Amino acid sequence: MTLEENIARIRAEIDEAARQSGRIGAQITLVGASKMNDADTCRRAIAAGIDALGENRVQEMTKKLAEHAYDGAPLHFIGHLQRNKVKQVVGKAALIQSVGSEALLREIEKAASQQELVQDILLEVNIGGEEAKSGFAPAQLYAAAELAAQLPHIRCLGLMTIPPVAHFPHENCPYFEKVHRLYVDISEKMYDNKWEYISMGMSGDFADAIRCGSNMVRVGTAIFGARDYTK
């Protein structure tokens, strides 16, 4: 199938999953995870109606920005962000989805202050408690949200998570449900919060994530095909 056909098929699956959760597909933001895809491919995805493109690597993002790969769609940063590369992402990405530590929050605040702008972010939740993954533990999340609300050059718009690798269908639903409960709970406790996104679900489980409350999905392989890591 072509990239355009893949996007159309995924849109249909999003519509169905949204309907099953009492919403419509237009309420779900489809982010194309465009890692290892060139600028022309990104432009094709935008022309086919993707809502946003998401990059994992700062160097690749910077190169593709110079090639105008993202013209016409918002750019999200969805990968692990090292503190020494924050300056290269702040002000370039419309949304930094992977903010998973207090130190990273403060570094983004510093860079955004220097550029005199407000950077939109999501707080990343390490919902599986995996040592190899970044992200706030659920017990740390409310304090992180309060800190983000106090930083004048950061606007926190919600939560993002990457659950453990699933080996069976629907295995990640309990994780998605936990993050949705956290999102609702913290949204209710926060005064004057700007939360609007809960970013959960990737190529193999985005329909489950939507049924569990996600309104933003990050889809790579199902749109662009399998990545060739030998290159």
Backbone hydrogen bonds, N-H to C=O, Kabsch-Sander energy under -0.5 kcal/mol:
donor,donor_aa,acceptor,acceptor_aa,energy
6,N,2,T,-2.5
7,I,3,L,-2.3
8,A,4,E,-2.0
9,R,5,E,-2.4
10,I,6,N,-2.6
11,R,7,I,-2.5
12,A,8,A,-1.8
13,E,9,R,-2.0
14,I,10,I,-2.7
15,D,11,R,-2.6
16,E,12,A,-2.0
17,A,13,E,-2.5
18,A,14,I,-2.8
19,R,15,D,-2.3
20,Q,16,E,-2.0
21,S,17,A,-0.8
21,S,18,A,-0.8
22,G,19,R,-1.7
23,R,18,A,-3.1
27,Q,24,I,-2.0
28,I,25,G,-2.0
29,T,215,N,-2.7
30,L,28,I,-0.5
31,V,29,T,-0.7
31,V,217,V,-2.9
32,G,30,L,-0.6
32,G,52,A,-2.9
33,A,31,V,-0.7
33,A,219,V,-1.9
34,S,32,G,-1.3
34,S,54,G,-1.6
37,N,34,S,-1.9
42,C,38,D,-2.0
43,R,39,A,-2.4
44,R,40,D,-2.1
45,A,41,T,-2.1
46,I,42,C,-2.1
47,A,43,R,-2.4
48,A,44,R,-1.7
49,G,46,I,-1.5
50,I,45,A,-2.1
51,D,30,L,-1.4
52,A,30,L,-1.4
53,L,74,P,-2.3
54,G,32,G,-2.9
55,E,76,H,-2.5
61,M,57,R,-2.4
62,T,58,V,-2.7
63,K,59,Q,-2.1
64,K,60,E,-2.4
65,L,61,M,-2.3
66,A,62,T,-1.7
67,E,63,K,-0.9
68,H,65,L,-1.7
69,A,64,K,-2.7
71,D,68,H,-0.9
73,A,70,Y,-2.1
76,H,53,L,-3.2
77,F,95,L,-2.5
78,I,55,E,-2.8
78,I,76,H,-0.6
79,G,55,E,-1.1
81,L,98,S,-0.5
82,Q,80,H,-0.6
85,K,82,Q,-1.9
86,V,83,R,-1.1
88,Q,85,K,-1.0
89,V,85,K,-0.6
89,V,86,V,-1.6
90,V,86,V,-2.7
92,K,89,V,-2.1
93,A,89,V,-2.4
94,A,75,L,-2.4
95,L,75,L,-1.2
96,I,120,D,-2.0
97,Q,77,F,-2.8
97,Q,95,L,-0.7
98,S,77,F,-0.7
99,V,97,Q,-0.5
99,V,122,L,-1.5
100,G,98,S,-0.9
105,L,101,S,-2.0
106,R,102,E,-2.4
107,E,103,A,-1.9
108,I,104,L,-2.4
109,E,105,L,-2.3
110,K,106,R,-2.1
111,A,107,E,-2.3
112,A,108,I,-2.8
113,S,109,E,-2.3
114,Q,110,K,-2.0
115,Q,111,A,-1.5
116,E,112,A,-0.6
116,E,113,S,-0.8
117,L,112,A,-2.3
119,Q,117,L,-0.5
119,Q,153,H,-2.7
120,D,118,V,-0.5
121,I,155,R,-2.2
122,L,96,I,-2.3
123,L,158,G,-2.5
124,E,99,V,-2.4
124,E,122,L,-0.5
125,V,160,M,-2.9
126,N,124,E,-0.5
126,N,136,F,-2.5
127,I,125,V,-1.6
129,G,126,N,-1.4
133,K,130,E,-1.2
135,G,100,G,-0.6
136,F,124,E,-3.0
140,Q,137,A,-1.9
141,L,137,A,-0.8
141,L,138,P,-0.9
144,A,140,Q,-1.9
145,A,141,L,-2.6
146,E,142,Y,-2.4
147,L,143,A,-2.3
148,A,144,A,-2.7
149,A,145,A,-1.9
150,Q,146,E,-0.9
150,Q,147,L,-1.0
151,L,147,L,-0.8
151,L,148,A,-0.9
154,I,151,L,-1.5
155,R,119,Q,-2.4
157,L,121,I,-2.9
159,L,197,Y,-1.6
160,M,123,L,-2.4
161,T,199,S,-1.9
162,I,125,V,-0.6
171,E,168,F,-1.7
173,C,170,H,-1.4
176,F,172,N,-2.4
177,E,173,C,-2.8
178,K,174,P,-1.9
179,V,175,Y,-2.2
180,H,176,F,-2.3
181,R,177,E,-2.1
182,L,178,K,-2.2
183,Y,179,V,-2.6
184,V,180,H,-2.4
185,D,181,R,-2.7
186,I,182,L,-2.9
187,S,183,Y,-2.3
188,E,184,V,-1.9
189,K,185,D,-1.5
190,M,186,I,-2.4
193,N,190,M,-0.6
194,K,156,C,-0.5
196,E,157,L,-3.2
197,Y,157,L,-3.0
199,S,159,L,-3.1
200,M,198,I,-0.9
200,M,216,M,-1.7
205,D,202,M,-1.3
206,F,202,M,-1.6
209,A,205,D,-2.4
210,I,206,F,-2.3
211,R,207,A,-2.3
212,C,208,D,-1.5
213,G,210,I,-1.8
214,S,209,A,-2.8
215,N,198,I,-1.9
216,M,198,I,-1.1
217,V,29,T,-2.5
218,R,201,G,-2.7
219,V,31,V,-2.7
219,V,217,V,-0.6
220,G,218,R,-0.5
223,I,220,G,-1.6
224,F,220,G,-3.1
225,G,221,T,-2.3
229,Y,227,R,-0.9
231,K,228,D,-1.1
